[in-house]
Amino acid sequence: MGLREGFKNPGPEYRGAPFWSWNDDLRDEELCRQVREMKGRGQGGFFMHSRVGLITPYMSKEWMDRIKATVREAARLGMCAYLYDEDRWPSGFAGNMVTRRGPDYWAKYLVCEEVKSAEQAKALGKKGGLLGVYVEEKRDGQVVGYRQVPLEEFGGPGVAVAWQYQEKSDWYNGYPYADLLTPKVTEAFLETTYEPYRQAVARYFGKTVPGIFTDEPNYIHMPWTIGLEEFFKSRCGYSLVAHLPLLFHNAGDYRRVRYHYYETITQRFLDAWSKPLYDWCEQAGIALTGHYLMEDTLQSQCQVAGAAMRHYEYTQYPGVDHLSRNLNDMLTLKQCSSVAHQLGRKRVLSEMYGCCGWNMSFEDQRWIGDWHYVLGVNLTCQHL
């Protein structure tokens, strides 16, 4: 098929592939009927996406039977059936199959508070672990730094820094979010999610099932993880724990410490999460796609995911998210498409039209879509 003819009648891989809500007591007959409806309306495929309201148990035998029946119907019709790797979002907790393994798998974050006694400092660490107590160092009445002191020698006042577990939440099915800075969390996620999909539909990988969507993986703001101190020392040559107050207070050499902290966290996230998922997909012959949380600005990326471009390298189909009716966030699209150009990636995904409302017109979809395509997107994932 020539280029001109291809634009008039594109193959399934260049047609839209929307998020498809799986949010009911799923039945093969109804799922296959909806596949045929999407085919008849010109869609090239779909992402099988667990959403609020799901009755069929997530990742159960019944769930996998529905996946297999739907993929078979997509294959019969020449459509693309994309997998989705989480129970709702963000990816990583596997509907609690990962996080119910225990606290080592739970997300952790730093807190810093002013304290007047060792007892107050100990209390701060009860929800996780106390990392240090510190007293101010002043020069000409100005705070120029903080000095760590042994807890038994601390008489206050000063500051204490501790790590705590994220609160349990119904959204994560009764547990905290997962600690994606811990390699064994990713190992458990692959074991409970990716491997069962491979066992169920591996024969379709790279063909009817071209990819799997990972959605908004992140580390929560001011993250901590077990082993971070040693990892930081190996990269930066000094102790992070000795300088933790500078992550919260503008004093001394705080800019250098914060830069090293976020650079180290980004590398840890890459090593523990992004690279293992990419490697698994590469070996399985399937594309990892999706997007990370809050790619909108360099600052928001830093707070929850690090430098987004470094993660895009470890997706076969790098992708972004675009919410609402606007033409904002050009940076997001150009970061993603730039990585694709540099590394020879053939596809760039955008999950678009989320938060646009049900009264959105085809004209609205067109001007937002065209803006994406000019900036390098060539895989449209319409949000629901």
Disulfide bonds with the S-S distance in Angstrom:
none
